[in-house]
Amino acid sequence: EMSASLVGSEMCIRDRLKGFEDAFVDAQANVISLCLELLKNSEKSADVIYVYILQNDDEEYIDAFFEKDGKLFTTNDWCSDAQIKEFFHCGIEDIESIVELCDTYNAKCPHEFKLVYNVNSKSFDSNYNYENATDVYDKDVIELVEEWFNECEKNISH
């Protein structure tokens, strides 16, 4: 009887974890959808979408850049100021949803997200940092984004 109740509680934990994982992936998919919408509205297409998210007690920030034919392009290269403003506004809402989701499931929320979506193969990759990146690296968010952009650019050209 005891083992039956343990199995039941393990199932609850597993179901709860699965629920969180599914919702967490869906929330990130919303961010990728936002980027696809930005591309469509800009009448552009990309092979790969890169999304940088930073969130901590002091700030929430989102940025994206795009790979097309072996070159990287920023939102500034391809989008109007109004499109970027709308992207940023919707992106902040998406970040707040992710934070809220983590709170709901009592899960630790990453401070830094690096999301990579291959448009052609529809494959998704992510890298999370649970430390406050601006403090740890003593850099502001713009420096962190530029650093990742340069790193990605180097990886493309090799």
Secondary structure, DSSP 8 states (H G I E B T S, - for coil): -HHHHHHHHHHHHHHHHHHHHHHHHHHHHHHHHHHHHHHHHTT---SEEEEEEEE-SS-EEEEEEEEETTEEEEHHHHS-HHHHHHHHHHHHHHHHHHHHHHHHTT----SEEEEEEETTTTEEEEEEE-S-HHHHTT--HHHHHHHHHHHHHHHHH-
